[in-house]
Amino acid sequence: MVGPRSIQNLRRRGIASLLVASALLVAAPVSADPPGDDVAREARSAQTTGEESEAVDGLRITEITLARNIEAGQVVDPTTTFAATDGRVMVLIRVENTTGAETDIRVSFERADREVAASGSGGVTLHIPARPRYRTQARTGTRAPGRYRVVVRTAAGNVLGTADYEVTG
C-alpha cells in the first residue's frame, strides 16, 4: 500500500512521473484484441459502417453505432447488447450528404424478427442541414427482452441503413 510518505519520497526521487507515465501506457487502448476478448469484439460489432453502401436520395450512412451513452458527440461504451435495466439505447449516426441540400432522416427502433419495411412509419424525424457531412443521434428506452433493429430512412422512407441489437432480461 502506498501512503502519503511513500508518495512524497517518490516525488523527491522523480519516480512519480515515471509511474504516471507507466499507468497511462497501461490504460491506453490497443489496436488488436487479445484472443477471447468478447467485450472488445462486441464493441467493434456495435459499429456499422456504410462504406460499401450507395447514396439513397442524396444521403449515405457512414456510421451507425449503438451505445449505452453518448457524450459530447462521441460514443461511450459501444455495444449491441443492452440489459433492460440500462434504461435506454443510444445510436450515433454519421451521414454523408452528397447533394449538400437540407433534408430529414427518420430513425425508428423495430423488432428484428420482422422484415424491414420499405417505408416504415413511426420513429423520430431528425433534420440534416445543408452540409456535406453531419453527425446526429437518437435514443429509445430499453424494451422487453428480445432482438431489435434501428432503421435509418430518408424523408421519402427509403432505407439508408440498419443495425441490430439485443435487450436481455
Salt bridges, closest charged atoms under 4 A:
ASP33 OD2 - ARG44 NH1 2.03
ASP38 OD1 - ARG41 NH1 2.66
GLU63 OE1 - ARG94 NE 2.92
ASP77 OD2 - ARG68 NH1 2.93
ASP86 OD2 - ARG68 NE 3.04
GLU96 OE1 - ARG60 NH2 3.24
GLU102 OE1 - HIS127 NE2 3.46
ASP104 OD1 - HIS127 ND1 3.07
GLU110 OE2 - ARG153 NH1 2.92
ASP113 OD1 - ARG111 NE 3.62
ASP164 OD1 - ARG149 NE 2.91
GLU166 OE1 - ARG147 NH1 3.66
